């Protein structure tokens, strides 16, 4: 499994952002190998972490070729004050789980 962590300092979101963001999420969900996502926000700073789960690097690369995703990457300065992306390969995962939608997805 691969995790893609999107760390961001949100700026101003407009209607165009929300439309594009929804299209990107739909594209992710329709990509074979997409396993889900989790989102956290730090109340004191407003910083946001979004972690996307992918079955394989091939699945992630397929999603990366999506045109809406490419457009959003080009336009990031319109909506974020800063961002970084970290791609991590999971070599082991264990624990008791968290109910029916255990995290990470298995």
MODELLER restraints for C-alpha pairs under 7 A, 6 or more apart:
rsr = mdl.restraints
at = mdl.atoms
rsr.add(forms.Gaussian(group=physical.xy_distance, feature=features.Distance(at['CA:1:A'], at['CA:54:A']), mean=5.70, stdev=0.5))
rsr.add(forms.Gaussian(group=physical.xy_distance, feature=features.Distance(at['CA:1:A'], at['CA:55:A']), mean=4.61, stdev=0.5))
rsr.add(forms.Gaussian(group=physical.xy_distance, feature=features.Distance(at['CA:1:A'], at['CA:56:A']), mean=5.64, stdev=0.5))
rsr.add(forms.Gaussian(group=physical.xy_distance, feature=features.Distance(at['CA:1:A'], at['CA:89:A']), mean=6.10, stdev=0.5))
rsr.add(forms.Gaussian(group=physical.xy_distance, feature=features.Distance(at['CA:1:A'], at['CA:90:A']), mean=5.39, stdev=0.5))
rsr.add(forms.Gaussian(group=physical.xy_distance, feature=features.Distance(at['CA:2:A'], at['CA:53:A']), mean=5.96, stdev=0.5))
rsr.add(forms.Gaussian(group=physical.xy_distance, feature=features.Distance(at['CA:2:A'], at['CA:54:A']), mean=5.10, stdev=0.5))
rsr.add(forms.Gaussian(group=physical.xy_distance, feature=features.Distance(at['CA:2:A'], at['CA:55:A']), mean=6.31, stdev=0.5))
rsr.add(forms.Gaussian(group=physical.xy_distance, feature=features.Distance(at['CA:2:A'], at['CA:56:A']), mean=6.12, stdev=0.5))
rsr.add(forms.Gaussian(group=physical.xy_distance, feature=features.Distance(at['CA:2:A'], at['CA:57:A']), mean=6.66, stdev=0.5))
rsr.add(forms.Gaussian(group=physical.xy_distance, feature=features.Distance(at['CA:2:A'], at['CA:87:A']), mean=6.88, stdev=0.5))
rsr.add(forms.Gaussian(group=physical.xy_distance, feature=features.Distance(at['CA:2:A'], at['CA:88:A']), mean=5.56, stdev=0.5))
rsr.add(forms.Gaussian(group=physical.xy_distance, feature=features.Distance(at['CA:2:A'], at['CA:89:A']), mean=4.53, stdev=0.5))
rsr.add(forms.Gaussian(group=physical.xy_distance, feature=features.Distance(at['CA:2:A'], at['CA:90:A']), mean=5.78, stdev=0.5))
rsr.add(forms.Gaussian(group=physical.xy_distance, feature=features.Distance(at['CA:3:A'], at['CA:51:A']), mean=6.36, stdev=0.5))
rsr.add(forms.Gaussian(group=physical.xy_distance, feature=features.Distance(at['CA:3:A'], at['CA:52:A']), mean=5.60, stdev=0.5))
rsr.add(forms.Gaussian(group=physical.xy_distance, feature=features.Distance(at['CA:3:A'], at['CA:53:A']), mean=4.88, stdev=0.5))
rsr.add(forms.Gaussian(group=physical.xy_distance, feature=features.Distance(at['CA:3:A'], at['CA:54:A']), mean=6.34, stdev=0.5))
rsr.add(forms.Gaussian(group=physical.xy_distance, feature=features.Distance(at['CA:3:A'], at['CA:87:A']), mean=5.75, stdev=0.5))
rsr.add(forms.Gaussian(group=physical.xy_distance, feature=features.Distance(at['CA:3:A'], at['CA:88:A']), mean=5.12, stdev=0.5))
rsr.add(forms.Gaussian(group=physical.xy_distance, feature=features.Distance(at['CA:3:A'], at['CA:89:A']), mean=6.42, stdev=0.5))
rsr.add(forms.Gaussian(group=physical.xy_distance, feature=features.Distance(at['CA:4:A'], at['CA:51:A']), mean=5.54, stdev=0.5))
rsr.add(forms.Gaussian(group=physical.xy_distance, feature=features.Distance(at['CA:4:A'], at['CA:52:A']), mean=5.10, stdev=0.5))
rsr.add(forms.Gaussian(group=physical.xy_distance, feature=features.Distance(at['CA:4:A'], at['CA:53:A']), mean=6.67, stdev=0.5))
rsr.add(forms.Gaussian(group=physical.xy_distance, feature=features.Distance(at['CA:4:A'], at['CA:85:A']), mean=6.74, stdev=0.5))
rsr.add(forms.Gaussian(group=physical.xy_distance, feature=features.Distance(at['CA:4:A'], at['CA:86:A']), mean=5.64, stdev=0.5))
rsr.add(forms.Gaussian(group=physical.xy_distance, feature=features.Distance(at['CA:4:A'], at['CA:87:A']), mean=4.52, stdev=0.5))
rsr.add(forms.Gaussian(group=physical.xy_distance, feature=features.Distance(at['CA:4:A'], at['CA:88:A']), mean=6.38, stdev=0.5))
rsr.add(forms.Gaussian(group=physical.xy_distance, feature=features.Distance(at['CA:5:A'], at['CA:49:A']), mean=6.64, stdev=0.5))
rsr.add(forms.Gaussian(group=physical.xy_distance, feature=features.Distance(at['CA:5:A'], at['CA:50:A']), mean=5.71, stdev=0.5))
rsr.add(forms.Gaussian(group=physical.xy_distance, feature=features.Distance(at['CA:5:A'], at['CA:51:A']), mean=4.43, stdev=0.5))
rsr.add(forms.Gaussian(group=physical.xy_distance, feature=features.Distance(at['CA:5:A'], at['CA:52:A']), mean=6.48, stdev=0.5))
rsr.add(forms.Gaussian(group=physical.xy_distance, feature=features.Distance(at['CA:5:A'], at['CA:85:A']), mean=5.56, stdev=0.5))
rsr.add(forms.Gaussian(group=physical.xy_distance, feature=features.Distance(at['CA:5:A'], at['CA:86:A']), mean=5.11, stdev=0.5))
rsr.add(forms.Gaussian(group=physical.xy_distance, feature=features.Distance(at['CA:5:A'], at['CA:87:A']), mean=6.46, stdev=0.5))
rsr.add(forms.Gaussian(group=physical.xy_distance, feature=features.Distance(at['CA:6:A'], at['CA:49:A']), mean=5.68, stdev=0.5))
rsr.add(forms.Gaussian(group=physical.xy_distance, feature=features.Distance(at['CA:6:A'], at['CA:50:A']), mean=5.09, stdev=0.5))
rsr.add(forms.Gaussian(group=physical.xy_distance, feature=features.Distance(at['CA:6:A'], at['CA:51:A']), mean=6.27, stdev=0.5))
rsr.add(forms.Gaussian(group=physical.xy_distance, feature=features.Distance(at['CA:6:A'], at['CA:84:A']), mean=5.99, stdev=0.5))
rsr.add(forms.Gaussian(group=physical.xy_distance, feature=features.Distance(at['CA:6:A'], at['CA:85:A']), mean=4.68, stdev=0.5))
rsr.add(forms.Gaussian(group=physical.xy_distance, feature=features.Distance(at['CA:6:A'], at['CA:86:A']), mean=6.73, stdev=0.5))
rsr.add(forms.Gaussian(group=physical.xy_distance, feature=features.Distance(at['CA:7:A'], at['CA:48:A']), mean=5.79, stdev=0.5))
rsr.add(forms.Gaussian(group=physical.xy_distance, feature=features.Distance(at['CA:7:A'], at['CA:49:A']), mean=4.60, stdev=0.5))
rsr.add(forms.Gaussian(group=physical.xy_distance, feature=features.Distance(at['CA:7:A'], at['CA:50:A']), mean=6.55, stdev=0.5))
rsr.add(forms.Gaussian(group=physical.xy_distance, feature=features.Distance(at['CA:7:A'], at['CA:83:A']), mean=5.50, stdev=0.5))
rsr.add(forms.Gaussian(group=physical.xy_distance, feature=features.Distance(at['CA:7:A'], at['CA:84:A']), mean=5.31, stdev=0.5))
rsr.add(forms.Gaussian(group=physical.xy_distance, feature=features.Distance(at['CA:7:A'], at['CA:85:A']), mean=6.31, stdev=0.5))
rsr.add(forms.Gaussian(group=physical.xy_distance, feature=features.Distance(at['CA:8:A'], at['CA:47:A']), mean=5.88, stdev=0.5))
rsr.add(forms.Gaussian(group=physical.xy_distance, feature=features.Distance(at['CA:8:A'], at['CA:48:A']), mean=5.32, stdev=0.5))
rsr.add(forms.Gaussian(group=physical.xy_distance, feature=features.Distance(at['CA:8:A'], at['CA:49:A']), mean=6.56, stdev=0.5))
rsr.add(forms.Gaussian(group=physical.xy_distance, feature=features.Distance(at['CA:8:A'], at['CA:80:A']), mean=6.80, stdev=0.5))
rsr.add(forms.Gaussian(group=physical.xy_distance, feature=features.Distance(at['CA:8:A'], at['CA:82:A']), mean=5.74, stdev=0.5))
rsr.add(forms.Gaussian(group=physical.xy_distance, feature=features.Distance(at['CA:8:A'], at['CA:83:A']), mean=4.22, stdev=0.5))
rsr.add(forms.Gaussian(group=physical.xy_distance, feature=features.Distance(at['CA:8:A'], at['CA:84:A']), mean=6.55, stdev=0.5))
rsr.add(forms.Gaussian(group=physical.xy_distance, feature=features.Distance(at['CA:9:A'], at['CA:46:A']), mean=6.98, stdev=0.5))
rsr.add(forms.Gaussian(group=physical.xy_distance, feature=features.Distance(at['CA:9:A'], at['CA:47:A']), mean=5.01, stdev=0.5))
rsr.add(forms.Gaussian(group=physical.xy_distance, feature=features.Distance(at['CA:9:A'], at['CA:48:A']), mean=6.53, stdev=0.5))
rsr.add(forms.Gaussian(group=physical.xy_distance, feature=features.Distance(at['CA:9:A'], at['CA:80:A']), mean=5.84, stdev=0.5))
rsr.add(forms.Gaussian(group=physical.xy_distance, feature=features.Distance(at['CA:9:A'], at['CA:81:A']), mean=5.36, stdev=0.5))
rsr.add(forms.Gaussian(group=physical.xy_distance, feature=features.Distance(at['CA:9:A'], at['CA:82:A']), mean=5.10, stdev=0.5))
rsr.add(forms.Gaussian(group=physical.xy_distance, feature=features.Distance(at['CA:9:A'], at['CA:83:A']), mean=6.21, stdev=0.5))
rsr.add(forms.Gaussian(group=physical.xy_distance, feature=features.Distance(at['CA:10:A'], at['CA:47:A']), mean=6.93, stdev=0.5))
rsr.add(forms.Gaussian(group=physical.xy_distance, feature=features.Distance(at['CA:10:A'], at['CA:79:A']), mean=6.64, stdev=0.5))
rsr.add(forms.Gaussian(group=physical.xy_distance, feature=features.Distance(at['CA:10:A'], at['CA:80:A']), mean=4.68, stdev=0.5))
rsr.add(forms.Gaussian(group=physical.xy_distance, feature=features.Distance(at['CA:10:A'], at['CA:81:A']), mean=5.92, stdev=0.5))
rsr.add(forms.Gaussian(group=physical.xy_distance, feature=features.Distance(at['CA:11:A'], at['CA:79:A']), mean=4.99, stdev=0.5))
rsr.add(forms.Gaussian(group=physical.xy_distance, feature=features.Distance(at['CA:11:A'], at['CA:80:A']), mean=4.47, stdev=0.5))
rsr.add(forms.Gaussian(group=physical.xy_distance, feature=features.Distance(at['CA:11:A'], at['CA:81:A']), mean=5.32, stdev=0.5))
rsr.add(forms.Gaussian(group=physical.xy_distance, feature=features.Distance(at['CA:12:A'], at['CA:79:A']), mean=5.35, stdev=0.5))
rsr.add(forms.Gaussian(group=physical.xy_distance, feature=features.Distance(at['CA:13:A'], at['CA:79:A']), mean=5.62, stdev=0.5))
rsr.add(forms.Gaussian(group=physical.xy_distance, feature=features.Distance(at['CA:20:A'], at['CA:68:A']), mean=6.71, stdev=0.5))
rsr.add(forms.Gaussian(group=physical.xy_distance, feature=features.Distance(at['CA:23:A'], at['CA:68:A']), mean=6.86, stdev=0.5))
rsr.add(forms.Gaussian(group=physical.xy_distance, feature=features.Distance(at['CA:24:A'], at['CA:68:A']), mean=6.01, stdev=0.5))
rsr.add(forms.Gaussian(group=physical.xy_distance, feature=features.Distance(at['CA:24:A'], at['CA:69:A']), mean=5.80, stdev=0.5))
rsr.add(forms.Gaussian(group=physical.xy_distance, feature=features.Distance(at['CA:28:A'], at['CA:34:A']), mean=6.35, stdev=0.5))
rsr.add(forms.Gaussian(group=physical.xy_distance, feature=features.Distance(at['CA:28:A'], at['CA:63:A']), mean=6.17, stdev=0.5))
rsr.add(forms.Gaussian(group=physical.xy_distance, feature=features.Distance(at['CA:31:A'], at['CA:59:A']), mean=6.99, stdev=0.5))
rsr.add(forms.Gaussian(group=physical.xy_distance, feature=features.Distance(at['CA:31:A'], at['CA:63:A']), mean=6.32, stdev=0.5))
rsr.add(forms.Gaussian(group=physical.xy_distance, feature=features.Distance(at['CA:32:A'], at['CA:59:A']), mean=6.40, stdev=0.5))
rsr.add(forms.Gaussian(group=physical.xy_distance, feature=features.Distance(at['CA:33:A'], at['CA:54:A']), mean=5.58, stdev=0.5))
rsr.add(forms.Gaussian(group=physical.xy_distance, feature=features.Distance(at['CA:33:A'], at['CA:55:A']), mean=4.85, stdev=0.5))
rsr.add(forms.Gaussian(group=physical.xy_distance, feature=features.Distance(at['CA:33:A'], at['CA:56:A']), mean=6.63, stdev=0.5))
rsr.add(forms.Gaussian(group=physical.xy_distance, feature=features.Distance(at['CA:33:A'], at['CA:59:A']), mean=5.17, stdev=0.5))
rsr.add(forms.Gaussian(group=physical.xy_distance, feature=features.Distance(at['CA:34:A'], at['CA:53:A']), mean=6.28, stdev=0.5))
rsr.add(forms.Gaussian(group=physical.xy_distance, feature=features.Distance(at['CA:34:A'], at['CA:54:A']), mean=4.74, stdev=0.5))
rsr.add(forms.Gaussian(group=physical.xy_distance, feature=features.Distance(at['CA:34:A'], at['CA:55:A']), mean=6.41, stdev=0.5))
rsr.add(forms.Gaussian(group=physical.xy_distance, feature=features.Distance(at['CA:34:A'], at['CA:59:A']), mean=6.95, stdev=0.5))
rsr.add(forms.Gaussian(group=physical.xy_distance, feature=features.Distance(at['CA:35:A'], at['CA:53:A']), mean=5.02, stdev=0.5))
rsr.add(forms.Gaussian(group=physical.xy_distance, feature=features.Distance(at['CA:35:A'], at['CA:54:A']), mean=5.35, stdev=0.5))
rsr.add(forms.Gaussian(group=physical.xy_distance, feature=features.Distance(at['CA:35:A'], at['CA:55:A']), mean=6.65, stdev=0.5))
rsr.add(forms.Gaussian(group=physical.xy_distance, feature=features.Distance(at['CA:35:A'], at['CA:105:A']), mean=6.55, stdev=0.5))
rsr.add(forms.Gaussian(group=physical.xy_distance, feature=features.Distance(at['CA:36:A'], at['CA:52:A']), mean=5.89, stdev=0.5))
rsr.add(forms.Gaussian(group=physical.xy_distance, feature=features.Distance(at['CA:36:A'], at['CA:53:A']), mean=5.30, stdev=0.5))
rsr.add(forms.Gaussian(group=physical.xy_distance, feature=features.Distance(at['CA:37:A'], at['CA:50:A']), mean=6.84, stdev=0.5))
rsr.add(forms.Gaussian(group=physical.xy_distance, feature=features.Distance(at['CA:37:A'], at['CA:51:A']), mean=5.35, stdev=0.5))
rsr.add(forms.Gaussian(group=physical.xy_distance, feature=features.Distance(at['CA:37:A'], at['CA:52:A']), mean=4.30, stdev=0.5))
rsr.add(forms.Gaussian(group=physical.xy_distance, feature=features.Distance(at['CA:37:A'], at['CA:53:A']), mean=5.91, stdev=0.5))
rsr.add(forms.Gaussian(group=physical.xy_distance, feature=features.Distance(at['CA:38:A'], at['CA:50:A']), mean=5.74, stdev=0.5))
rsr.add(forms.Gaussian(group=physical.xy_distance, feature=features.Distance(at['CA:38:A'], at['CA:51:A']), mean=5.28, stdev=0.5))
rsr.add(forms.Gaussian(group=physical.xy_distance, feature=features.Distance(at['CA:38:A'], at['CA:52:A']), mean=6.73, stdev=0.5))
rsr.add(forms.Gaussian(group=physical.xy_distance, feature=features.Distance(at['CA:39:A'], at['CA:49:A']), mean=5.71, stdev=0.5))
rsr.add(forms.Gaussian(group=physical.xy_distance, feature=features.Distance(at['CA:39:A'], at['CA:50:A']), mean=4.39, stdev=0.5))
rsr.add(forms.Gaussian(group=physical.xy_distance, feature=features.Distance(at['CA:39:A'], at['CA:51:A']), mean=6.41, stdev=0.5))
rsr.add(forms.Gaussian(group=physical.xy_distance, feature=features.Distance(at['CA:40:A'], at['CA:48:A']), mean=5.75, stdev=0.5))
rsr.add(forms.Gaussian(group=physical.xy_distance, feature=features.Distance(at['CA:40:A'], at['CA:49:A']), mean=5.21, stdev=0.5))
rsr.add(forms.Gaussian(group=physical.xy_distance, feature=features.Distance(at['CA:40:A'], at['CA:50:A']), mean=6.47, stdev=0.5))
rsr.add(forms.Gaussian(group=physical.xy_distance, feature=features.Distance(at['CA:41:A'], at['CA:47:A']), mean=5.74, stdev=0.5))
rsr.add(forms.Gaussian(group=physical.xy_distance, feature=features.Distance(at['CA:41:A'], at['CA:48:A']), mean=4.40, stdev=0.5))
rsr.add(forms.Gaussian(group=physical.xy_distance, feature=features.Distance(at['CA:41:A'], at['CA:49:A']), mean=6.34, stdev=0.5))
rsr.add(forms.Gaussian(group=physical.xy_distance, feature=features.Distance(at['CA:42:A'], at['CA:48:A']), mean=6.44, stdev=0.5))
rsr.add(forms.Gaussian(group=physical.xy_distance, feature=features.Distance(at['CA:54:A'], at['CA:60:A']), mean=6.18, stdev=0.5))
rsr.add(forms.Gaussian(group=physical.xy_distance, feature=features.Distance(at['CA:97:A'], at['CA:103:A']), mean=6.44, stdev=0.5))
